[in-house]
Amino acid sequence: MASPTVQRRTSAPASQLARWMQKFRAALGRPLIAVLVAFVLGGIIIMITTPGPLDNRFITAVSTYYYLIAGSFGSLQSISYTLAKATPLIFAGLAVAIAYRAGLFNIGAAGQLTVGSMVAGIIGIQLAALPGWLLVPLMLLGSMVAGGIWGGIVGVLKAWRGAHEVVTSIMLNWTAFYVCAFLVEGPFQAPKLSQQTLPMAPQATIPSLAILYNQTLGTFLPQIPDPAQYTVDAGLLIAFVAMLVYWFITARTTFGYELRVIGQNPKAARYAGISVRKNIVMVMFMAGAFAGLAGAVRLMGQAPYQLISSAFSTDSTGFDAIGVALLGRTTSIGVLLASLLFGGLQQAGPYLQSYVDVPGDIITIMQALVLFSIAIEYLPSLQRFMPSFLVKSSRPPLVPSLITTKPAEEKGEADMQAVESGHRATSDTVEKTGLKPTSSGQEE
């Protein structure tokens, strides 16, 4: 006699922990692999380009990564510099991520950032007499509205004219660069200075975190000595608020659900009654608002606290945000971690040139390798962002000779044969078992 088996029940906390760990691996597994592959390939490139015997090349590669970590996270001052560079990347990464949720590839974060910083600078210059508690929020709000309008133009062209967002956003990037450069070199140029505006007034700037801590918590807690050496500003706190807002919108609102549906299948979203056009315009406006906020926070929180016309087109923050969003898998925590990685790489570039005989371009190469590793994973998804004439269909052509349909007469004969074989199988079963089926279908 077989003994009954007893099923063991797992406790609720253990099952929840297992599900959480599974989600954690799914979220961070591929990005970590992409970063690891990029670092391995970067080490190989360093060994190939370094002169000398093989052991010296290997030591150079190991030393490069050692000073890379030391230059970005080796001390409190280095961490402060890394956080300062990562702060605008967080905003810009959220700008690309929220558009990607709706199936839109926002290449225009650079232009939206430029417009946001320009409007914030104009407000700071023209309304410099206002107190800081009023001027700073006005500058932040103005940058969000300006960046949102600039991103909304892409959404309107996409929703009502079918213009591809990649093409229009790239064109608007250069439009923003040249228009803002004209404003800086024209009506807002500082007297006796070239290609730059006046620095922002003290009440129009964001204090550093160290100074803010000493002025608030430092009044009854131990103060930070020499706070000027820590450059990270209070914009990092605004970035955390933006991450929280992004998470709430995408995970806890109907609008966020509609964005996911549109991003996965616009036709199904339209069939379900979701306004695809309205949501495209709204999400691009929000993406532009995030990017515009990046420009304002960097202008108000980091030296030289002024607008420089030549910096608009050379700034890589808007384009680095694409890698940040994809590496972070369009999640708020992922964008934060990816921003720290890219900010650390940017911070460690001059450090490597000082301590290791490696050109600073190796940082750019490693960023490109990270993007390359991510692009391999996202290649099927990125094809839908390309114009139709650039995408080669991967579906094999149908071969008429292999796809045949049976005539109606043959189909009817096949059905009759199946019924007759079923009757024969039933009669054989009755003869062997002696059981007769009842009208209800149960055996007696």
Secondary structure as the mmCIF struct_conf table of DSSP 4:
data_model
#
loop_
_struct_conf.conf_type_id
_struct_conf.id
_struct_conf.beg_label_comp_id
_struct_conf.beg_label_asym_id
_struct_conf.beg_label_seq_id
_struct_conf.end_label_comp_id
_struct_conf.end_label_asym_id
_struct_conf.end_label_seq_id
HELX_LH_PP_P HELX_LH_PP_P1 ALA A 2 THR A 5
HELX_LH_PP_P HELX_LH_PP_P2 GLN A 7 SER A 11
HELX_RH_AL_P HELX_RH_AL_P1 ALA A 12 THR A 49
BEND BEND1 THR A 50 THR A 50
BEND BEND2 GLY A 52 GLY A 52
HELX_RH_AL_P HELX_RH_AL_P2 LEU A 54 PHE A 73
BEND BEND3 GLY A 74 SER A 75
HELX_RH_AL_P HELX_RH_AL_P3 LEU A 76 ARG A 101
TURN_TY1_P TURN_TY1_P1 ALA A 102 GLY A 103
TURN_TY1_P TURN_TY1_P2 GLY A 108 GLY A 108
HELX_RH_AL_P HELX_RH_AL_P4 ALA A 109 GLN A 126
TURN_TY1_P TURN_TY1_P3 LEU A 127 ALA A 129
BEND BEND4 LEU A 130 LEU A 130
HELX_RH_AL_P HELX_RH_AL_P5 GLY A 132 ARG A 161
HELX_RH_AL_P HELX_RH_AL_P6 GLU A 165 GLU A 185
TURN_TY1_P TURN_TY1_P4 GLY A 186 PHE A 188
HELX_LH_PP_P HELX_LH_PP_P3 GLN A 189 ALA A 190
TURN_TY1_P TURN_TY1_P5 PRO A 191 LYS A 192
BEND BEND5 SER A 194 GLN A 195
STRN STRN1 GLN A 196 GLN A 196
HELX_LH_PP_P HELX_LH_PP_P4 LEU A 198 ALA A 201
HELX_RH_3T_P HELX_RH_3T_P1 PRO A 202 ALA A 204
BEND BEND6 THR A 205 THR A 205
HELX_LH_PP_P HELX_LH_PP_P5 ILE A 206 PRO A 207
STRN STRN2 SER A 208 SER A 208
HELX_RH_AL_P HELX_RH_AL_P7 LEU A 209 GLN A 215
TURN_TY1_P TURN_TY1_P6 THR A 216 THR A 216
HELX_RH_3T_P HELX_RH_3T_P2 LEU A 217 THR A 219
TURN_TY1_P TURN_TY1_P7 PHE A 220 PHE A 220
BEND BEND7 LEU A 221 LEU A 221
HELX_LH_PP_P HELX_LH_PP_P6 PRO A 222 ILE A 224
BEND BEND8 PRO A 225 ASP A 226
HELX_RH_3T_P HELX_RH_3T_P3 PRO A 227 GLN A 229
STRN STRN3 ASP A 233 ASP A 233
TURN_TY1_P TURN_TY1_P8 ALA A 234 ALA A 234
HELX_RH_AL_P HELX_RH_AL_P8 GLY A 235 ARG A 252
BEND BEND9 THR A 253 THR A 253
HELX_RH_AL_P HELX_RH_AL_P9 THR A 254 GLN A 264
HELX_RH_AL_P HELX_RH_AL_P10 PRO A 266 TYR A 271
TURN_TY1_P TURN_TY1_P9 ALA A 272 GLY A 273
HELX_RH_AL_P HELX_RH_AL_P11 VAL A 276 GLY A 301
BEND BEND10 GLN A 302 GLN A 302
TURN_TY1_P TURN_TY1_P10 ALA A 303 PRO A 304
BEND BEND11 GLN A 306 GLN A 306
STRN STRN4 ILE A 308 ILE A 308
TURN_TY1_P TURN_TY1_P11 SER A 309 SER A 310
HELX_RH_AL_P HELX_RH_AL_P12 ALA A 311 THR A 314
HELX_RH_AL_P HELX_RH_AL_P13 THR A 317 LEU A 327
TURN_TY1_P TURN_TY1_P12 GLY A 328 THR A 330
HELX_RH_AL_P HELX_RH_AL_P14 SER A 332 TYR A 355
BEND BEND12 VAL A 356 ASP A 357
TURN_TY1_P TURN_TY1_P13 GLY A 360 GLY A 360
HELX_RH_AL_P HELX_RH_AL_P15 ASP A 361 LEU A 382
HELX_RH_3T_P HELX_RH_3T_P4 GLN A 383 PHE A 385
BEND BEND13 MET A 386 MET A 386
HELX_RH_3T_P HELX_RH_3T_P5 SER A 388 LEU A 390
HELX_LH_PP_P HELX_LH_PP_P7 VAL A 391 SER A 393
BEND BEND14 ARG A 395 ARG A 395
HELX_LH_PP_P HELX_LH_PP_P8 PRO A 396 LEU A 398
HELX_RH_3T_P HELX_RH_3T_P6 PRO A 400 LEU A 402
HELX_RH_AL_P HELX_RH_AL_P16 ALA A 408 THR A 433
STRN STRN5 PRO A 437 PRO A 437
TURN_TY1_P TURN_TY1_P14 SER A 439 SER A 440
BEND BEND15 GLY A 441 GLY A 441
STRN STRN6 GLU A 443 GLU A 443
#
